[in-house]
Amino acid sequence: MKKLFGLILIIFFGIYSHAQSGCLPQFTENSFQLELKKIKDQDFDQAKKEAIEILLNKCITSLQLKKLLQELSFEEDKLELAKKAFKTVSDPNTFGIIKDVFDFEDTKKEIDLLIK
């Protein structure tokens, strides 16, 4: 009985971690590359930030989020979007890869706290 209960818990938490946001990887790489190019073509960070916020409604991966955040100049904007995206990325278990886009250790620690 204990083994069955343990198995049910493992399955439940496995499903929960993969479906944290209720989405599956549906944003194809081709679609992502087109959107990334549009963002790169923007002249101002505010326009880039707004375009990225719209993409957070899609089912993006942590790697795709990392690439998007690299287009922004300001640490504060990157952190704000990262916090919003954590709830919606399709692979929250690899979210830590975005820490590379941050320059300050305090910001990286905030990401670590978000993940835990």
Phi and psi in degrees as a GROMACS rama.xvg file:
@    title "Ramachandran Plot"
@    xaxis  label "Phi"
@    yaxis  label "Psi"
@TYPE xy
-63.7339  -37.9395  LYS-2
-65.3711  -41.0027  LYS-3
-63.7513  -44.3264  LEU-4
-62.5161  -42.3246  PHE-5
-61.9345  -42.0984  GLY-6
-63.9719  -41.5396  LEU-7
-62.408  -42.6113  ILE-8
-62.7877  -43.1333  LEU-9
-61.7089  -45.2905  ILE-10
-62.6983  -45.6177  ILE-11
-59.1839  -49.7238  PHE-12
-69.8974  -30.5557  PHE-13
-65.8339  -43.978  GLY-14
-65.0629  -42.9025  ILE-15
-60.7684  -43.3469  TYR-16
-69.8403  -34.45  SER-17
-78.8021  -28.7037  HIS-18
-112.058  32.6017  ALA-19
-52.4121  -42.5327  GLN-20
-98.258  -1.71116  SER-21
78.5963  15.8895  GLY-22
-126.788  159.768  CYS-23
-114.592  160.107  LEU-24
-59.275  100.294  PRO-25
-116.556  -12.4611  GLN-26
-86.8834  102.664  PHE-27
-65.4317  157.582  THR-28
-63.3018  -37.3607  GLU-29
-63.1848  -45.7835  ASN-30
-62.4582  -41.8919  SER-31
-62.1237  -44.9259  PHE-32
-61.3897  -37.7484  GLN-33
-63.6842  -44.3588  LEU-34
-66.7399  -39.2259  GLU-35
-63.1167  -39.6691  LEU-36
-63.5299  -41.7717  LYS-37
-60.5568  -40.1882  LYS-38
-67.6245  -42.427  ILE-39
-62.121  -30.5249  LYS-40
-75.8479  -13.3114  ASP-41
-69.9903  143.8  GLN-42
-87.2065  -27.9755  ASP-43
-117.603  145.795  PHE-44
-60.2469  -37.0584  ASP-45
-61.7644  -40.686  GLN-46
-66.4493  -39.018  ALA-47
-63.8171  -44.8952  LYS-48
-60.6459  -44.3063  LYS-49
-63.3635  -40.4482  GLU-50
-66.0452  -38.9649  ALA-51
-66.6587  -40.5727  ILE-52
-57.815  -37.6343  GLU-53
-64.795  -39.5843  ILE-54
-68.8722  -20.8376  LEU-55
-65.6435  -16.1317  LEU-56
-78.2044  -14.1803  ASN-57
-90.5309  171.128  LYS-58
-92.0779  82.3029  CYS-59
-95.264  159.68  ILE-60
-91.9256  167.985  THR-61
-63.1574  -37.5347  SER-62
-64.838  -41.8192  LEU-63
-63.1802  -40.7982  GLN-64
-61.0179  -42.5182  LEU-65
-57.0425  -45.5389  LYS-66
-63.6294  -37.628  LYS-67
-66.8995  -45.2839  LEU-68
-65.0454  -28.6046  LEU-69
-64.2657  -17.7976  GLN-70
-81.321  -10.9796  GLU-71
-95.0481  151.126  LEU-72
-94.0621  -31.2523  SER-73
-100.195  128.332  PHE-74
-56.6425  -40.9906  GLU-75
-61.6308  -41.9614  GLU-76
-66.5522  -41.5539  ASP-77
-60.6958  -45.3113  LYS-78
-65.1593  -42.5776  LEU-79
-58.8037  -46.4175  GLU-80
-69.7077  -36.0296  LEU-81
-62.3949  -41.9106  ALA-82
-63.3528  -40.5302  LYS-83
-66.543  -40.0373  LYS-84
-72.6408  -25.9908  ALA-85
-56.1921  -33.8621  PHE-86
-77.7753  -14.35  LYS-87
-119.861  -9.15715  THR-88
-65.9795  150.244  VAL-89
-77.7827  -16.2363  SER-90
-133.013  68.8464  ASP-91
-61.5461  -19.8881  PRO-92
-69.2332  -17.2441  ASN-93
-110.427  15.2937  THR-94
-58.9708  -26.898  PHE-95
-59.1393  -18.9843  GLY-96
-65.4298  -18.5114  ILE-97
-74.3952  -13.5593  ILE-98
-59.7475  -23.1146  LYS-99
-62.735  -23.2249  ASP-100
-82.9398  -7.13176  VAL-101
-99.2366  144.986  PHE-102
-94.1984  -30.4195  ASP-103
-101.55  138.682  PHE-104
-62.3599  -35.2173  GLU-105
-60.6194  -39.4542  ASP-106
-67.9907  -41.4021  THR-107
-62.1489  -37.0596  LYS-108
-65.9638  -36.4719  LYS-109
-62.3739  -38.6011  GLU-110
-65.2485  -42.7778  ILE-111
-59.1712  -42.4498  ASP-112
-65.3875  -36.2264  LEU-113
-64.8018  -40.3033  LEU-114
-67.7161  -36.2761  ILE-115
